[in-house]
Amino acid sequence: MYPTLIKGMLGGEVADNLDGIDQWVPMSENKPSNRNGFLITVDTDMAHLPRDDVLGANVTAIREGDWKLMIGFPAFSYTYNEWEWYPPKYTDDVKNIEHLDSEETDVWLFNLAEDPLEKDNVAEKFPEKVAELRELLKPYEATAWNFWPEEDPACDPALHDEFWSTGWC
């Protein structure tokens, strides 16, 4: 949003190397977006946990155009009620990607235009698309933060009128 606010709304200049796109014209003039894809997540900090551990998330995902690539393994079923997952609009199909729990793979590719419910993993059919999207992920993976500091008891919400705090400010 930074380029949109600075360039589009305020008329300022924004460095070319920022991770953002000026969306002022699409927003203000109801024109097509300047963005064709986006990073969904880089989450590998729980990769050491087994697949059947609900916290064992090890997922890096990106979308580019109609394609969505996930690398790793989502540790929870998309139909797991405690995660409050809801099916896409206009469908009651809650069995849309149950195969994620049983299929032994770490590469998931979906063509969302043809398969909006993500039922068919087409990674083996389109290895060139997998390779292309993996290249797009590399800069994000190289700079991903995966350090979890030790817990600090001073952060306890009970010490701050039930608000989470860093404990030092």
C-alpha positions in Angstrom: 0.0 0.0 0.0 3.0 2.3 0.5 3.5 3.1 -3.2 -0.3 3.7 -3.5 -0.4 6.1 -0.7 2.8 8.0 -1.5 2.7 8.1 -5.3 -1.0 7.8 -6.1 -2.5 9.9 -3.3 0.3 12.3 -2.4 2.0 12.6 -5.8 5.4 11.7 -4.3 8.2 9.5 -5.7 8.8 5.9 -4.6 11.9 3.9 -5.0 11.7 1.2 -7.6 13.0 -1.6 -5.3 10.0 -1.5 -2.9 7.8 -4.5 -2.4 4.6 -2.8 -3.5 2.7 -1.6 -6.5 0.9 1.7 -7.0 -2.8 0.8 -7.2 -4.2 4.3 -7.2 -5.5 4.3 -10.8 -7.2 0.9 -10.5 -8.7 1.9 -7.2 -9.8 5.4 -8.1 -10.8 4.8 -11.7 -12.2 1.2 -11.4 -9.5 -0.1 -13.8 -7.8 -3.5 -13.9 -5.2 -4.1 -11.2 -1.5 -3.5 -11.8 -0.7 -6.6 -9.8 -0.8 -10.1 -11.4 0.4 -12.1 -8.4 1.4 -12.0 -4.8 3.3 -13.9 -2.1 0.9 -15.8 0.1 3.3 -16.9 2.8 6.8 -18.1 3.6 6.4 -20.2 6.7 9.1 -22.8 7.3 9.7 -22.3 11.0 7.7 -25.4 12.1 9.1 -27.7 9.4 10.8 -29.9 12.0 7.5 -31.1 13.3 5.9 -34.2 11.9 3.1 -34.0 9.3 0.4 -35.1 11.7 1.2 -32.3 14.2 -1.4 -29.6 13.9 1.3 -27.0 14.4 3.7 -28.6 11.9 3.2 -26.0 9.2 5.8 -25.9 6.6 4.2 -24.0 3.8 5.5 -21.4 1.3 3.0 -20.3 -1.2 2.7 -17.8 -4.1 0.0 -16.9 -6.6 0.8 -15.7 -10.1 -2.1 -15.1 -12.5 -4.3 -18.2 -12.4 -1.7 -20.4 -10.8 -1.1 -21.1 -7.1 2.0 -23.0 -5.9 2.4 -24.3 -2.4 5.7 -25.9 -1.3 5.8 -27.9 1.9 2.9 -29.4 3.8 0.0 -27.6 5.4 -0.3 -29.3 8.8 -4.0 -28.9 9.2 -6.9 -30.0 7.1 -8.8 -27.2 5.4 -11.9 -28.8 6.8 -10.6 -28.7 10.4 -13.3 -26.8 12.2 -11.1 -25.4 14.9 -9.3 -23.4 12.2 -12.6 -21.9 11.1 -12.0 -22.6 7.5 -14.9 -21.7 5.2 -15.5 -22.9 1.7 -15.3 -20.4 -1.2 -18.4 -18.3 -1.9 -21.3 -19.9 -3.7 -20.5 -23.5 -2.6 -21.1 -25.7 0.3 -18.4 -28.1 -0.7 -16.3 -28.5 2.4 -14.5 -31.5 1.0 -12.6 -29.4 -1.5 -9.0 -30.2 -0.7 -9.2 -33.1 1.8 -6.6 -34.9 -0.3 -4.0 -32.6 1.2 -4.1 -34.7 4.4 -3.4 -38.0 2.6 -1.3 -37.2 -0.5 2.5 -37.6 0.2 3.9 -34.6 -1.6 5.5 -31.3 -0.8 4.6 -29.6 -4.1 1.1 -28.4 -4.8 0.1 -26.6 -8.0 -3.4 -25.5 -8.7 -4.9 -23.7 -11.7 -7.4 -21.5 -9.9 -9.3 -20.5 -13.1 -10.1 -24.2 -13.9 -10.1 -25.5 -10.3 -11.1 -22.8 -7.9 -11.7 -25.3 -5.1 -8.2 -26.7 -5.4 -9.2 -30.3 -5.8 -6.6 -31.2 -8.5 -2.9 -31.0 -7.7 -1.4 -30.6 -11.2 2.3 -30.2 -10.2 3.3 -33.3 -12.0 1.5 -32.3 -15.2 3.1 -28.8 -15.3 6.7 -29.1 -14.0 7.7 -26.0 -16.0 5.1 -23.9 -14.1 6.3 -25.3 -10.8 9.9 -24.3 -11.7 8.8 -20.8 -12.8 6.9 -20.1 -9.6 9.7 -21.6 -7.5 12.0 -19.0 -9.1 9.6 -16.2 -8.0 9.7 -17.5 -4.5 13.5 -17.5 -4.1 13.9 -13.8 -3.2 11.3 -14.1 -0.5 12.7 -17.3 0.9 16.1 -15.8 1.0 15.0 -13.0 3.3 12.3 -14.8 5.3 12.5 -14.3 9.1 12.2 -17.6 11.0 13.7 -16.7 14.4 11.5 -17.1 17.4 12.9 -15.4 20.5 12.6 -17.0 23.9 9.3 -16.2 25.7 9.5 -13.2 28.0 7.2 -13.5 31.0 7.0 -9.6 31.0 4.8 -9.9 27.9 2.0 -11.6 29.8 -1.3 -9.8 29.1 -2.3 -10.1 32.7 0.4 -7.6 33.5 -0.9 -5.0 31.0 -4.7 -4.8 31.4 -5.1 -7.9 29.3 -3.2 -6.5 26.3 -0.2 -8.2 24.7 3.0 -6.2 25.1 6.6 -6.5 24.4 7.2 -6.1 28.1 9.9 -3.4 27.6 8.0 -0.4 26.3 
